[in-house]
């Protein structure tokens, strides 16, 4: 069903009359359109989550310092103390 939804959206986005293309498919139109809507919603949610994740990772880098940079700063001070 997801494959049908993806194909339906692809046909529609390419400028084809998706309803006409899928008129011969043995699936009720209402069911297909419901699945298309749910599939599109899931894709949009996924895009939104990736955006939130990228933003969160940037903020996390600001909050938590890079461990390798801290080690590099500590190494010269340790050798100077000897």
Secondary structure as UniProt FT lines:
FT   HELIX           2..13
FT   TURN            14..15
FT   HELIX           18..21
FT   HELIX           22..24
FT   HELIX           29..63
FT   HELIX           67..81
//
